[in-house]
Amino acid sequence: MLFLLALTALATWGVAATVLALRSDGYGPRPTEWARIPDRNADGRRAPAVGPHEG
Protein backbone atom coordinates (compact mmCIF):
# COMPACT_ATOMS: atom_id res chain seq x y z
CA MET A 1 0.00 0.00 0.00
CA LEU A 2 2.82 2.40 0.84
CA PHE A 3 4.43 1.57 -2.48
CA LEU A 4 1.23 2.50 -4.37
CA LEU A 5 0.94 5.78 -2.48
CA ALA A 6 4.56 6.65 -3.26
CA LEU A 7 4.09 5.70 -6.91
CA THR A 8 0.93 7.82 -7.17
CA ALA A 9 2.68 10.77 -5.55
CA LEU A 10 5.64 10.44 -7.90
CA ALA A 11 3.38 10.21 -10.96
CA THR A 12 1.37 13.24 -9.84
CA TRP A 13 4.54 15.23 -9.26
CA GLY A 14 5.85 14.24 -12.70
CA VAL A 15 2.66 15.27 -14.49
CA ALA A 16 2.50 18.59 -12.62
CA ALA A 17 6.17 19.35 -13.32
CA THR A 18 5.69 18.55 -17.01
CA VAL A 19 2.65 20.81 -17.31
CA LEU A 20 4.44 23.68 -15.57
CA ALA A 21 7.53 23.24 -17.75
CA LEU A 22 5.48 23.23 -20.94
CA ARG A 23 3.60 26.37 -19.90
CA SER A 24 6.79 28.33 -19.29
CA ASP A 25 9.10 27.08 -22.04
CA GLY A 26 8.37 29.98 -24.40
CA TYR A 27 7.21 27.81 -27.28
CA GLY A 28 4.30 29.21 -29.21
CA PRO A 29 3.21 30.72 -32.49
CA ARG A 30 5.49 33.44 -33.81
CA PRO A 31 4.78 35.88 -36.63
CA THR A 32 6.76 35.33 -39.81
CA GLU A 33 9.78 37.58 -40.24
CA TRP A 34 9.39 38.37 -43.92
CA ALA A 35 12.89 39.89 -44.12
CA ARG A 36 14.41 36.46 -43.39
CA ILE A 37 12.67 34.70 -46.27
CA PRO A 38 14.86 34.51 -49.40
CA ASP A 39 13.54 36.38 -52.41
CA ARG A 40 14.49 33.66 -54.93
CA ASN A 41 13.25 30.12 -55.55
CA ALA A 42 15.56 27.11 -55.52
CA ASP A 43 15.84 27.20 -59.32
CA GLY A 44 17.11 30.80 -59.30
CA ARG A 45 13.95 32.52 -60.48
CA ARG A 46 12.54 35.40 -58.50
CA ALA A 47 9.83 34.33 -56.13
CA PRO A 48 6.50 36.16 -56.38
CA ALA A 49 6.30 39.09 -53.99
CA VAL A 50 3.93 38.11 -51.21
CA GLY A 51 3.79 40.27 -48.13
CA PRO A 52 2.24 39.62 -44.74
CA HIS A 53 -1.15 40.98 -45.88
CA GLU A 54 -1.27 39.55 -49.39
CA GLY A 55 -2.61 36.24 -50.73
WOTAVEN-V36461 format. One record per residue. PHI is phi in degrees with one decimal (* if undefined). OMEGA is omega in whole degrees, 0 to 359 (* if undefined). D_LAST is the distance of its C-alpha to the last C-alpha in Angstrom with 2 decimals. Layout:
PHI OMEGA D_LAST
PHI OMEGA D_LAST
//
This chain:
* 179 62.40
-63.6 178 61.92
-62.5 180 59.82
-65.3 177 57.47
-64.4 179 57.17
-65.3 179 56.40
-65.6 177 53.83
-64.7 179 52.13
-64.0 179 52.13
-65.5 179 50.67
-65.6 178 47.90
-62.9 178 47.08
-62.0 180 47.03
-64.6 179 44.74
-65.6 180 42.20
-63.4 179 42.31
-64.9 178 41.98
-65.9 179 38.97
-62.2 179 37.19
-64.4 179 38.00
-66.6 180 36.87
-69.4 179 33.49
-73.3 186 32.96
-113.4 184 33.76
-84.6 177 32.31
86.6 179 29.20
-75.6 178 26.78
174.1 180 23.67
-65.7 179 19.93
-125.8 176 18.96
-68.0 180 15.92
-69.7 174 14.42
-91.9 186 16.29
-62.6 180 13.96
-68.5 182 17.24
-90.7 180 18.54
-86.2 181 15.99
-64.4 183 17.61
-93.3 179 16.23
-129.8 175 17.80
-76.3 181 17.67
-66.0 181 20.89
-87.4 175 22.27
96.4 179 22.18
-78.2 177 19.57
-66.8 177 17.04
-77.5 177 13.69
-64.3 181 10.72
-74.4 177 9.90
-129.6 181 6.81
-94.7 183 7.99
-68.4 182 8.41
-115.4 180 6.94
-112.5 182 3.81
-28.2 * 0.00
//
